[in-house]
Amino acid sequence: MQTIAVTRGKTVKLKPEFTTTYTSAGITEPMNRSLIWTSSDQSIAAVTSNGTVTAIRRGTVTITAQTFGYAGNNGEDGDVAQTVELSVTVPPTSASVVKTISIEEGKTLDLNGYIAVTPADAGFEAKFTAVDDPYITLTKDGILTTRSVGTEKVDVTITDIDGSAFNKTFSMNIKAVAALTDAQKAKAKLKLNKKKATLGCGAKLQLVASASPAVYDTITWTSSDPSVVSVNSTGLVTVNADQKKGAAVITAKMDDKTASCTITASPATSDSLSLVTDKYTKLGENGLAVGKSVRIKAVFSVKPANNKIIWSSDDTGVATVKNGVIKATGEGTTIIKATSADDPRIQKTLTINTYIPVKRLYLSSRSIKLAKGSLGRIRTIGLSPTEATNRKLSVALTAKTKGVSAESIVLIAVRKADGTVGSYGTSINSVDYSAGESVVLKGVGKGTAGLTFSASDGSKKKVSINITVTE
């Protein structure tokens, strides 16, 4: 069985090849049959009907492509399947350690509990530099034993077990101190880095305990309900991947001191994902102009195991999207999808309209003279590019002669392609010269008025002409 590795949140398209041999003719050729795709665990890696696999959670699954009832040897029908073992990897992006640890002489402590890696479910290996001196002994696995009072610096190197380039070395100062008195122990306190958290199914959280005074002993971790939330020996909390809803109290105990954190399991669903689209909505019904970009945001109300979003566009010829930034590449309509990398069933969509904007309006003349009581007509107006999506224009009159209103000078109306003329007024909501329409002028009284044509697509392109009416 072939084995492939895919980083969580990434997708891969699988393309199996099936062939069949016709015995009578001795011919082997590809089979052109529909395939049924399945994943042995959809919570680790989900597969679509076209063989696209999305890596969701750390683990290993078997992806199967099966075809049914093909004509095999001797023309007999049968079923055949191909499988691939897919390993979902989660590489570390950062790591940290508790820099100074004080421990009573003669005690033993596992230093692995004082390492934190992001993301919490990343696969990593910690290798300590072994030490054997009068003060401490330290194994390569991180088991520390103090011998006598003193201070020692130890190193630990953290690497990705799946082979990424992540490689960080940290130093930890180990202080072996004299045993605490009963009075000091009575005043000691233990606390956690979090008191409560809400996590989605399969999510992980690294809890870190700190002591005051900063003298550490072995810490034991327990969960009030491991069927809901489990915790390992280093404080790494994991919500059950199949958990619908619930809560558990995680308790850290050192000697007789305890500290707790309440973990609420609240599975992320499509309802817990929303899109902030106000910047796109403000563009209006025309949508996004070709060549322009706008950003939308995806927000989780409940944090899943991995809150990364996979962005996609159904038609990249219309618009592309990267990290929520949508760029119009062509005229049309497409659907932008925001999909949880943790669970492809958690998805929100936005329908995007794009258009080719008007870049220029122009007239052959910037002035017209018209006698009072007569009619005129602006037969053509230049518009580029000619393939602009919305070629409709709005038209408005403004008076240029002081003390005289525009309607006292001239009135305008739309002349349709069939020759009919609409009502006269001082403005026109829409005229489409590409559809054979034009603007008719009626001289009313002496004076000059400005006539402005404006593109209706939001491009804010305008062109004006002066209408002078004489007696």
N, C-alpha and C positions, 0 to 999 in steps of 0.2 A: 504494500500500500504506500502510495506517495505521501510524503509529509511536507506541509508548507507552514510557515510562520507568518502571522499578520499582526501588526500592532493595533491595539484597541483603538476603535474609532475610524480605522481605515476600511476600505472596501477592496475586494478583489473579484474579478470576473473569471469564473471557471469555464473552460471550454473542452469538455470531454469529446473524444472521437470514437464513434462506434462504427464498426465495419461488419459486413456479412459476406459470406462466400457462397456462391451458387455452384453446387457440386457439379451439376450436369454441364455447365459451361466453363467451370474453372475460373470464374471471375470473382474478384474481391472488390467491393466498392463501398463507399460511405453510406450509412443508413440515414435517411432524412426523416426522422421521426421526432415527435414532441417528447420532451423529457419531463419527468416529475422529480423535483429537487426536494430533498429533506435534510434536516440537521438533527443530529442525535440529541442536541440540547440547544434550543432556540435562545435560552438566556445567556449562553456563551457566544454563539455565533448564529446569526439568522441568515437564511438564504431565500432569495426571491425566486419567482417562477422562471426567470431568465438566467439563473445561475450566478447572480451577484450576491456575494457574501459580505456581511457587515460584522466586523469583530466587535463584540460587546463587552465581554468580561473575561478576565484571566482564566484560562483553562484549555482543555483539549476536547475537540468534538470530531465526529465523523460526518462528512458531507457526502451525500449519495445522489447520483444522477441515474435514474432508471427509465428504461424504455420498455414498453409492453407489446407483446404480440407481433414481433417482426418476423419476416420471412427468412429463416436461417438455412442451414444446410438441408439439401433435398426439399427445399420449399416448406419445411415445417415451421410452425409458429412457436415462439418462445419468448421469454423475458431475459433481459440482460441489464446489469448495473455496473457502474464504476464508482469507486469510493476514493476519497482523499482524507487523510487525517490533517486537521487544521489546528494549529496551536496559536492561541491568542496571547500575545505578549503585552506586558505593561512595563515599559522601561522607567526607571527613576528619572525624575527631572531635577530633584534637589534632595539634600540630606543634611542632617544636623546631629550633634551629640551634646550631652550634658558635659560642659567643659571641666567642671571640678566636682569630684565626688569624694566625700569624706566617709570613712567607714571605720568602725571600731576594730582594733587589732584582734586577730584571731577569728574574724568573721569571713564568710564566703558570699560572693555576690556575682550574679550574672550580668555583665555589662551590656549585653544585647538589649536589655530593657531600657537603656538610656540612649538609644539610637532612634531617630525619627526620619522616615523617608517619605517623600512626596512623589506621586500619589501614594496613599496609604497601602494600596494593594499591589504596589510595584514589586517585581521579583528582584531581590537583591541578595548579595552575599557579603557578610562582614568578616574580614580576616584581621585578627589582632596580632601584633608583634609579641611573640612569647617573651615573658620576663621571669627570671628566677634569681632573686637577690635577697639580701637580709630583710628587706621590708615587705615585699610582696612576691607572689607567684601569679602568673597570668598565662592561661593556655591560649592557643591560636583560636579557640572557639569562644573566648571571652569570659571564661570562668576565673574570677579573681579571688584570691585568698590573701588576707593580710597576715603578716608575721609579727611585726613590731612597729612602733610609732616611727613615722617617717613619710617622706613625700617622693612620689615617682611619677614620671611622665610616660604615658603609653600611647601607642599609635594604633589606629584602626583604619583599614582601607575598605571602602564600600564600592562594590561593582555590580553591574547588571548581570544576573545569572543567564539572561537570554542573549548576551553578546553585544549589546549596544556599546557605544563609546563612553558611557558614564563610568567615571573612575575618580573617586575623591578620597583623600587621606586626611584624617582629623587626629588631633592630639587631645588626650584627656589627662587631667591632673588628678592623680589618686593620692589622697591624704589618709594615711593610717593614723588614727588618733586613739588616745587612751579611752578606756571604757567609760561611758556616761554614768554619772551618779544617778541614784534613784530620783533625786530632786530634778535633775536635768531631764530624765525620761518622763517624769510627770508633766513637765511643761512642753514636751515635744508636740509638734503638730504635723499633720500630713494633709496635703491638698493636691487636687488634680487641675490640669490646664483647662478643663471644662466642667461645668456643673450640670449642663443639660445639652442635648442636641437632638435634632430631628433628621432622620436619614431615610433614604429610599431603600427598596429591597436590594440586597447584595452590596450595599454601600459599606465602606470601611472608614474607621476613624482611629487615629493613634492617640491614646490617652497617655499623658506623661505625669508621673507623680513627683512631687518635690517635698522635702522634709525641712522642718525648722525646729531646732537647729539643723543645719545641713549635714547631718550624719545619717548615712543610709544603712539599711539592713535589707534582707531579702523581702521583697514585696510579693504578696500573693494576690491574684486577681480572680474574682468570681462574678457570675451573672445570676441575677435572681430568676431568670427564665432563659436558659440556653436555647430553647426551641424558638425564641424570638430573636435574641441577640446573644452572640457568643463572644468570649474574650480569651486571648491566649496568654501565655506566661509573661509576655512583654507589654501587655496593655493594648494590643491591637484588637479593636472591636469590629465585629462583622455582623450585619443584619442578615438574617436568613433570606436567601434569594427567593424562596417561595412564600415568605411571610406576607399576609394580606394587610394586617394592621395589629399593633400591639405596642408594648413597652416593657423595658427591663431596666433594673438598676444594676450598674456596674460598680463593684466595690473593690478598692485597693486597701490591703491591710499590711501594716508593718508593725511588728510587735503587737501592742494592744491599741494602736492608733489606726483609724480608718478614714477614708474619704470616698465619696460616691458621686456618680454621674448618671442621670436618668436619660436613657436613650429611647426615643419614640420612633417606632417603625411606621412610616407613612408612605406607602408605595407611590412613586411618581406615576402619573397618568397623563393622558393628553390634556386633561383639565388643568394639570399643574404646570403646563407650558403655555406661555402666551407670547404674542408678538407685539412689539411697540412699533407701530407703523405711522405715527402722526406725521413724520417728515414726508412720507410718500403721500399720505392723504391730502396734505396741504397743496400738493401739486395740481389737484383738481381732476376733472373727468378725463382730460387729455392724457394724463399719466406722465411718464418720464420721457424727455426728449432724447433722441438717439445721440450718443456721445456723452450724455450726462450721467451722473451717479447719485445715488441716495442710499443712506444707511438705515437699516431696520435692526431691531434688537430682539433677541429671544431671551425670555426670563423664566426661570423655574421658581414656582412658589414652594415646591418640595424638592430638595436636592437629591438627585438620583446617585447611584454609585459613581457615575462619571457624568459631570454636567457639561461635557463638551457637546457642541452642536455640529452636525454635518449639514452643510448648506448645499442645495442643488437647484438647478433650473431645468424645467421640462424641455425648454427650447433655448439653447445657448445662442442660436441665431437671432433671437429676440432680446434676450438679456442674460448676462452672466451674474454669478453671485460668489463672493469670497468673504468669509468672516462677516457676513451680514451686509456687505456693501454691494448693492445692485447696480450694474452698469448696463444701460440700454445699448444694444449692438445692432438692432434692426427694428423695423416697424412690425407691430403685431401684438399678440397677447401670449403670455406664458404664465406658468405657475411656479412660484418660488417656494421651496420646501425647506423647513427647518426640522431636522430629525434628531432625536436624542441618540448620541453615540452609545448610550447605555442600553437603550431598548428602541428598536426601529418602529415599534408600534406607537411610540409617543412622538407625534408629529403635528405641526401646524403649517398651514399653507396660506399664501397670499397671491391673488391674481394680479398680475402686473400688466398694464397697458403701456405701450411705447409708441412714439410717433416721430415722424420726420418733421422737424420744425421749419417754419418760414424763416428765411434768413434775410430776405429783402423784399420791399414793396417799392414800386416806382411808377411814375406817370410820365407821359410824353410832354406834358406841359404843367407848369405850376400855377397857371392863372387862366380864368375863363371870364369873358364879358357876356352879359346877358341883358336883354332889354326887358323892362318891366312888362309883365303880362305874357311874356314869351316862355317857351319851353326849351330846355337844353338836355344834353345827355352825355354822360361820361361812359363811352362805349367799352373801353378797355383799361385794364390796370395790370401792370407787370408784377409777377410774383415768382420768386425763386427760392428753393429749387422747384422745378415743375412737378416733382414727385412728392411735394409736401403733403402730409397726411390730411390736414384740415386746411382747406383753401378758402373757407368762409371768412368774410370780413364784417366788422361792425363799422357803422358810419355815424359821425356826429357833426353838427354844425355849431360854430361859435361866432358871435358877432365881432367884427373887426372895427366897425364904425362906432365911435363913442355915442352913447345916448340912444342907440337904436338896438332893439332886440333882434336876434338871428331870424326869428320867424317873420319879422317885418321886412326882411330883405329877400330871403329865398326859402323855399321849402323843397324837400327831397322825398322820393319814393322809389320803391324797387320795381323795375320792369322785368317781368318773368320772360322765360324763353319763348312762350307762346304769344307774347305781345301784351298781355294784360298788365295793368299798372296798379300797384297797391295804393294804400292811403298815404297822403302827403303829411309830412311832419318835419321835426328837426333832428330826428335820429332814425337809424335803421339797425335793428338787432343783427340781421344777417343778410348778406348778399354774396352769392357765389358766382363769380365771373366764369369759372371753369364749367359751370352748368348752363351758360348762356344768359345769365342774369346781368343786369346793369343798373346804374343809378340815373334817374330822371330828375331834372332840375326845373323849378317853376319860379320865375322872377316875380317878386311881390312888391318891393319898393326899393328906392335908391339906397345904395350902401354897399359895403363889402363884408362878406362872411367867410370864415375859414371852414373848409370841409376836410375832415380827417378820417382816413381809412386805417383801421387797426386790425391786425391779425387776431383771430379768435382762438388760437391754439396756445396762448400763454407765452408766446415768444416775445411779446411787447414790441413787435415791429410795427412802425407807422409810416404813413406818408400823407402830406397835406397839399391842398390846392385852394387858392383864393378865388371866390366867386364875386364878381363885381356886377351889380345890377344898375343899369342906367335908366333914366326917364324916357 
